[in-house]
């Protein structure tokens, strides 16, 4: 099939009416994820004591940041980690600020929360969480690894731990098709250069590789084999997906040499045995090994600005996992790297513009937000071998014949670790729907102004694809007994945009009007990565951008 991103719906923009979702209706955003603002209940304190027994390492106090540093990097996700490593190797002194905890690794201990035994270790400062099959779960208020940020018409999942989104994603590393990349980035970023130089560098650093055949054939991946069989019946040819998984650790799980994690559907809340080769096992330790990069966990950044001397200012609170504020400080730096993700980076920039602490920001700051066309889909009564479903994704299909190009990826059934005939898919559509971040002085908050009907086009395209497979394979869609529909679009795990490259920044992430201020994360991507998971593109783009910044000396 030829890939045509400028089909009629992409050109015209996708209209929308109210979307059916696999998630409950969202509520207005009112700083729901700000630690240090909620009461601690006796039940919370009991749970916190249990967490301390399970993982005492996360209660270790962070290193104290100097009052002034050459470079501060806000965030420890893909973009921030790339920037820190490369700047440290170039001789800069770098302090990385991370709001979440630093979680340890161990081949046998249960350090992280599980989907079916969820507690505060999994969720960032909330008392309840509703998963993708619509089941609400009470949790203690704690600094867990997954931030479920809730706006009026959208839920956003993002990381809150040292390692950022790499801790909570499903590990897929996928390069966008050439035509889609060029449609999104135009002349600002060369796809040829990215494909030849920066994507390969990112893949090497993250050890991107497909699921080996011996693992694919084992019982925990019966759902992957059934998924492939179902899409083949509809005329699709599944293609292998690259992942960030350490397949030797997955084999160790299968052979009883490590606690089971990846093979029983653990991914959203971390893989403490190292099965998922996240950033705490590659970029971050290499950055710290330079002797010039320090990581400061528990550092919640509230505001950024500039002082009279032109130095960048960072207002922060040091907040432990229980929500106790230990310290409030303002520190300064000569250069400031924003790597807090689309939501975190955009919030800081939009607030700085509204409050006048960064006076020369471009009017485009806050614009270009998109959900990457994300959707969750479910096949029901689609039985497969194995008692559990492994979390690594094996394969993907792309349909360029629809009104908008759409992709589906094999996914485990989140929140249902036992194999109960439910098979999940992650959908991504090249949807042109975009929104903006808005500052509310009255609420002292920054929100995403996502429209109520913003995901309708994504839903319709994926439903067409979903129905074709269901009819050919003879399976049901959704989970009727739980009221879960076939296509759920009220969430995104891939928030993008808000400080788009070539608009709010120059072609290398340098923020217009503010020398020494850089955007190195998903905020720089224009709302979509062209039917691909964003992690590889964020990493590769950060590698490209920071290389030019270092070469130019600015």
Buried (B, 14 or more C-beta within 10 A) or exposed (E): EEBBBEBEBBEEEBEBEEBBBBBEEBEEBEEBBBBBEBEBEEEBEEBBEEBBEBBEBBBEEBEEBBEEBBBBBBBBBBBBBBBBBBBBBBEBBBBBBBBBBBBBBBBEEBBBBBBBEBBBBBBBBBBEBBBBBBBEBEBBBBBBBBBBBBBBBBBBBBBBBBBBBBBBBBBBBBBBBBBBBBBBBEEBBBBEEBBEBBBBBBBEBBBBBBBEEEBBEBBBBBBBBBBBEBBBBBEBEBEBBBBBBBBEBBBBBBEEEBBBBBBBBBBBBBBBBBBBBBBBBBBBEBBBEBEBBBBBBBBBBBBBBBEEEEBBBBBBBBBBBBBEBEEEEEBBBBBBBBBBBBBBBBBBBBBBBBEEBBEEBBEBBBBBBBBBBBBBBBBBBBEBEBEBBBBBBBBBBBBBBBBBBBBBBBBBBBBBBEBEBBBBBBBBBBBBBBBBBEBEEEEEBBBBBBEBBBBBBBBBBBBBBBBBBBEBBEBBBBBEEBEBBBBBBBBBBBBBBBBBBBBBBBBBBBBBEBEBBBBBBBBBBBBBBBBBBBBBBBBBBBBBBBBBBBEEEE
